[in-house]
């Protein structure tokens, strides 16, 4: 009987590891769901409020302002969902993805191209100064989120017609 128990010990240990990992994944999923619900509550409330203003508006100009604010709120909520999904992908993998060498200048060009319509809509001039490749070691998805947030905030909180500059320089290698 002792031999049978010792032969089952590796199986029992493997099952225990599996159950522990499943419990951790369930807890991570629960945290993500709670965080997502909390983060989405505010933009959804703002969208609802603007829709109610548009519905009650008696003048076209007032209705147009409320509808524009509703669309902007939808864009912010969609951006937040994208960020949450990126976070979920990173957290869902076994730890953070392995860092890799990438060209930060090329990544900044891609992100700036995505943000450019937002800047143009506010008559802002978005300039990227990244004349040469700039190798960094990092996580592409996380650096994309960082650059997107930086440029998105610059566009959102700068006045109409502002000049927004992003500079990628390499110093000492």
C-alpha positions in Angstrom: 0.0 0.0 0.0 2.9 2.4 0.7 4.2 1.9 -2.9 0.9 2.8 -4.4 0.7 6.0 -2.3 4.3 7.0 -3.4 3.4 6.3 -7.0 0.4 8.6 -6.8 2.3 11.4 -5.0 3.5 13.1 -8.3 0.0 12.9 -9.7 -1.5 14.4 -6.5 1.2 17.2 -6.5 0.5 18.0 -10.2 -3.3 18.1 -9.5 -2.7 20.4 -6.5 -0.6 22.7 -8.7 -3.3 22.7 -11.4 -6.0 23.6 -8.8 -3.8 26.4 -7.4 -3.3 27.8 -10.9 -7.0 27.6 -11.7 -7.8 29.4 -8.4 -5.3 32.1 -9.3 -6.8 32.5 -12.8 -10.3 32.7 -11.4 -9.2 35.4 -8.9 -7.4 37.4 -11.6 -10.6 37.2 -13.8 -12.7 38.3 -10.8 -10.3 41.3 -10.2 -10.3 42.2 -13.8 -14.1 42.1 -14.0 -14.4 44.3 -10.9 -11.8 46.7 -12.1 -13.4 46.9 -15.6 -16.9 47.6 -14.1 -15.5 50.3 -11.9 -13.5 52.0 -14.7 -16.5 51.9 -17.1 -19.1 53.2 -14.7 -18.0 56.9 -15.0 -17.8 57.1 -18.8 -21.1 55.3 -19.2 -22.8 57.6 -16.7 -21.4 60.6 -18.6 -22.6 59.2 -22.0 -26.1 58.6 -20.5 -26.2 62.2 -19.1 -25.3 63.7 -22.5 -27.8 61.5 -24.3 -30.5 62.8 -21.8 -29.4 66.4 -22.5 -29.7 65.8 -26.3 -33.1 64.2 -25.8 -34.4 67.1 -23.8 -32.8 69.8 -26.0 -35.1 72.3 -27.6 -32.5 73.9 -29.8 -30.5 72.3 -32.5 -27.2 73.8 -31.3 -27.8 72.5 -27.8 -28.7 69.0 -29.2 -25.6 69.0 -31.4 -23.3 69.9 -28.5 -24.8 67.1 -26.4 -24.5 64.6 -29.3 -20.9 65.6 -29.9 -20.2 65.1 -26.2 -21.9 61.7 -26.3 -19.7 60.6 -29.2 -16.6 61.8 -27.4 -17.7 59.8 -24.3 -18.2 56.7 -26.5 -14.6 57.2 -27.9 -13.2 57.5 -24.4 -15.1 54.4 -23.3 -13.8 52.5 -26.3 -10.3 53.6 -25.6 -10.7 52.5 -22.0 -11.9 49.1 -23.1 -8.9 48.7 -25.4 -6.6 49.5 -22.4 -8.4 47.0 -20.2 -8.2 44.3 -22.9 -4.4 45.0 -23.2 -4.1 44.7 -19.5 -6.1 41.5 -19.5 -3.8 40.0 -22.2 -0.7 40.9 -20.2 -2.1 39.7 -16.9 -3.6 36.6 -18.5 -0.2 35.4 -19.7 2.3 33.8 -17.4 3.5 37.1 -16.0 4.5 39.9 -18.2 5.5 39.1 -21.8 9.3 38.7 -22.3 10.8 42.1 -23.1 12.1 42.5 -26.6 14.3 44.9 -28.5 12.1 47.2 -30.6 12.4 50.5 -32.4 10.7 53.1 -30.2 10.7 55.7 -33.1 8.8 53.3 -35.4 6.3 52.5 -32.6 5.8 56.2 -31.9 5.1 56.8 -35.6 2.4 54.1 -35.6 0.8 55.5 -32.4 1.0 59.1 -33.6 -0.7 58.1 -36.9 -3.6 56.6 -34.8 -4.0 59.7 -32.7 -3.6 62.2 -35.6 -7.3 62.3 -36.5 -8.1 63.3 -32.9 -5.6 66.2 -33.2 -6.8 67.2 -36.6 -10.4 67.4 -35.3 -9.2 69.9 -32.8 -7.1 71.8 -35.3 -4.0 70.8 -33.4 -0.6 70.3 -35.0 0.9 66.9 -33.9 4.6 66.7 -34.6 6.8 63.7 -34.1 10.5 64.2 -34.0 12.1 60.7 -34.4 14.6 61.0 -37.2 16.5 57.9 -36.5 15.8 54.4 -35.1 15.8 54.2 -31.3 16.3 50.7 -29.9 14.8 50.0 -26.5 14.1 46.8 -24.6 10.5 46.6 -23.5 7.0 45.3 -24.0 5.5 46.6 -27.3 1.9 46.4 -26.1 2.6 48.3 -22.9 4.8 50.9 -24.6 2.0 51.4 -27.2 -0.5 52.0 -24.4 2.0 54.4 -22.7 2.6 56.5 -25.9 -1.1 56.4 -26.8 -2.1 57.7 -23.3 0.6 60.4 -23.5 -0.6 61.7 -27.0 -4.3 61.2 -26.2 -3.9 63.3 -23.0 -1.9 66.0 -24.9 -4.6 66.3 -27.5 -7.5 66.2 -25.0 -6.1 68.7 -22.5 -4.4 71.1 -25.0 -6.4 73.9 -26.4 -7.7 73.9 -29.9 -5.0 74.9 -32.4 -2.2 73.8 -30.0 1.1 72.5 -31.3 1.9 69.1 -29.7 5.3 67.6 -30.1 6.7 64.2 -29.3 10.4 63.7 -29.5 12.3 60.4 -29.5 16.0 60.9 -29.0 18.8 58.5 -28.2 21.4 59.6 -25.7 24.5 57.6 -24.8 23.4 54.6 -26.7 
